[in-house]
């Protein structure tokens, strides 16, 4: 509720003056009476309702004046309509699921760390279509770009090694994501490519796939996920001794990853542990914000009519109370 003429509320200061005038009037008013020698027996007689009604007129008059002043202040109901236009971002997440992603230089291993951080990245997005591509020796789209984040999270949780043959076909994974986004009409189209190795499989070279991405105006962020040491611990299941570890070489083609990112207007990141991987996704989230445009419309509707109506009714009732209903003067 808003008020178009709130200065009228200063007029409420007249109420105490009116009450004082009413008090003086009734104090001086001549009330007929009968003289009795002893009035103690009259104490048991309850008062007539008309005896209390003499106060109805002044009371109704004060309430009526308050309502009329409120009407003059012109109460209004404010309604705000917001028109929101969202220009979302289409994002394809490309995730390496080759066997080397079991290396435990991240906690508990590279694959699980990548899935957890990717899940939190999805939770931070709004109004963006996000899809998921996984690759090893081959690649395929697990989830096309969608706003159904619940489905996306479910499919991300199901990602595991063995979904495709082992290998690292980075070019195939990137090309699959390019194919998904090339016809998108989103204002911004982004690919986030995460791998822990070098390209050693597939029919498409990663740099060629990067050129395709640049041709279609797609921006690629590349992430190398592994320790910055030369080797990383890798678990091996031994049927006799149980789980044992041996070191595998860390082989990330950073030059190639950087070239793809720079060619498409993106950036290359190196994530060496869980914290740095989280920081990478957080930075990408900040760089790729959806565009929101809001236009607000305000509409005011007068609400003084009710105050004016009841103020006039009570004013008439106060007049009627004094003149007819609770009249005390003798004719």
N, C-alpha and C positions, 0 to 999 in steps of 0.2 A: 504494500500500500504506500502510495506517495501522495503528497499534498501540493496542489498547484498554487494555493494562496495561504501558506502556513502562518503569515502574519496575523490572520484573524484570530488565532489562538490567544493573542494578547487580550482579546475582548473577554476571555474567561475571568479576568480580574474583576469584572463587574459583579460576578456572582456573590462574593462576600458582601458587597454593598447592597445588593438586592435582599440578601438574608437579613441584614441589619435593619433595613427599612421594614421588612415584613415583621420582624420582632417588635419594633417600635409601634407598628400599626396594631398588632394584636394586644400589645400591652395597654394601649390607650383605648382599646375597643370596649364599649359598654356591653357587658353581658348581663342579661336579666337574672335576677336572683330573688329568693324568698328567704326571709329571716326566720330562723327556728331558735328556740331556747336551748335545745339540746340536739345535736346532730350525730351523736354516737351511734344511734341505731341505723343510720344511713350507711355506715361503713361496710355493712354486709351486702349492700346492693352493688352488683357489678355495673360498670359503666356502660352506657348505651353506645352502640357503634357509631352513632352520629356525633357523639361527644369527641371521638378521636378523629372524625372526618374533617374537622375544621383545619387540620394540618395538611390535608390532601391537596388543597389548592396551591399553597406556596411550594410544596414539594414538587408537584407536577409542573409548576411554572419554572422552577429552577432547572429541572431535567429538560423541559422543552427549549429553554434558552441555550443550554449546552448543546443540544442536538442541532439547533439552528446555526449556532456559531461553527459547529463542525461542518455543516453543509456549506457555509460560506467559505471555509478553508478549502473546499473542493477536493474531497478525497478521490483518488484515481487508482485504478489497478493497472500496474505496469506489466506488460507481457513482452518478453524478449524472444525473438525467433532468430536462430542461428543457422545460416546456410554454410555447410562445410564441404569443401572440395578437397579431396585427397589425391595427390599424384604419387602413388606408391612406387616401390622399387621391386623389380623382379630379380630374384637371387637364385642361382644354382650353386649348391654346395657339392663339391666333387671330392670324394674321400677315398684314399688309398686303403685297400683291404688285403694287401699282399702279406705273406707270412712274416716278413720282417717287422710288421706293425705290432708283433707280440713282444718285441724287445722292451725291457723293463727299465729303460733310462727315464721313463716317466711313470707316474704312479696311477694305477697298478701296472699299466703298460701303455704303449703309444695309442693303440686302437681305442681302449676304454677311455683314456684321457681325452682323446679327440672327440669321442661321442658325447662325453659329459659337457665339454666346453661348447660344442655345437648345439646341444640341447638348451643351454643357458642363453646362447645367442638367439635362438628361435624365440625364447620367452621374452626377449627384449624388443622384438619387432612388433609393429602394429601396421595393419593395412598393407602389408607387403606379401606378394606371392613368393613362396620359397619352395624349391624343389631339391631333390637329392639324387646324385649320380655316384655309384660306387665302381671301382675298377681294380683289377689285378692284371691278369693277362688279357682279359677282355673287359668291357665296360657295359653297363646298362643303366637305364633310368629306373631307380627304385620308386621315386615319387616325382611326378611332373610338377611344375610350378602351381602352388595351391595356397588358398587361404585357410584350408583345413589343417590347422596346426596340431590338432589332436592326432589326426592320421599321420602327419609327418613325424611327430614324436614317437608314435608307435612303431613306424617303420625304421626310424633311426635306432631305436632300442634293439631291433631285431638284427641289425647289421652285424655280421660276423665273418671270420675267415672261412673259406671253403664255398662261398656263394658262387665264385667263379674260379677257374684254374689259376694257379699261382703264377706270379710274374708282376711286372710293373709297366703297364702300358699307359704312361702319362698322356701321350698324345691322343690316344683313344678316349680316355676319360674326359679330356678337355674338349675334344671334337663332339662328343655326345652332348655335353652341356651347351656348346655353341648351337648345335642343331635344335635344342629345346628353346633357346632364347632368340634365335634369329628373326622370328616373325612376331616377337612380342611388341606391343605398342606402348609399353611402360616408358615413363620419362627417363628412367635410369635402369640399366640392365647390367648385372654384376655376376661374376663367377668367382667363387672362393675355392681355390685348388689346394688341397693338402696332401703331401706325400712325404715319405721318409727315404726315398731312394732315387736311383737313376732310371731313365727310360731304357728298358731292355726287351720290350715286346710291343706288338701292335703294328698295324700297317701305316699309321699316320705318325709322322715325326712331331714332337711337341712344338717346335718352332713353327711348323706349318699350321698346326692347330691354332697357335697364337696369332698367326697372320689372318686366319679365318675370323677369329674373334675381333681383331682390329677392323677388318673389312666390314663387319656387321655392326660396328660401334659398341662392342661389348667391352667392359672394363674387367680385367682379371687381376685378382689379388692372389699371389702364390705364397704358400707357407711350407717351409722346410721344417719337419718335426722330428728332431732327434738331438741327442747330446752334442755338445761341441767338441767332445773328445773323439779320439780316432776309433774307439770301439765302444760297444754297448752290450750289457748282459742279455743273453737270450736263453729262455728256458727250453730244456729238452726233456721229454718224458722217457724215463728209463724203466722198463717193466720190472727190473730187479732193484735198482737203487732209488727209484722214484724220480722226482724232479731234480735235475741238475742243470747247471748253467755253463755255457761257453760264450766267449766273446765273438761278436760279429762286427765286421767293419762298417763304419758309418760312411755311406757314399751318397751324398746329395749333390746333384749337379746345380750348384747355386748360380753359376753363370747363366745356364739355360733358363732357370726359374726367374732370375732377375730380368733377362732379356724379354721373356714373355710379358711380365708385368709392365715393364717400361714401354713396350711396343703398344700396349692397349690402354695406357694411361693409369695403370694400377700401381701396386707396390709389392716388393718382395719382403717377407718377414722370416726371421729364423726364430723358432721356438725351441728352447733347449730343455724346458721343464714345464710342469703344469701351470705355474704362475705366469710364465712368459707367454704360454699358449693362450691363457685366459686374457692377458693384456692385448694380444694380437687381435682376437675377436672383438674385444671391447673397442679397440681403436678403429677397426673396420666399421663397427656399428655406429660410431660417432661420425665417421666420414660419409657414410651412406644413409643420410636421413631422408625420410619421406617429406614431400612438400605439402604443407597444409595451408589452405586459404579459407579464412572465415569471414563472413559478412553478417553483421548483427543488425536486426531490425527491431525497433522498439514501437510498441503500440500502447496507447493509454486509453482506458475506458473510465468514464466518469461514474462515481459511486455515491454522489451527494444526494441522489433522489430519495433514497430510503431515509436518510437523516432528516431531510426537509419534510417529508411526508409525516413521519412520526413526531417531529418537532411541532408541526402545526396541529396534529391531533391532540397531543398532550397540552398544548396551549389552550385549545378550545375546551378540553376537559377541566383544566384548572379554572377557567372562567366559569364554566357550568357548575363546578364544585362550590365556588364562592357565592354564586348568584342564586342557585336553585337547590342543588343536592344537599349541601350542608349549611344552608343559610341559617343564621342564628338570630338575626334581628327580628324584632316583632313588628308586624305591619300595623 
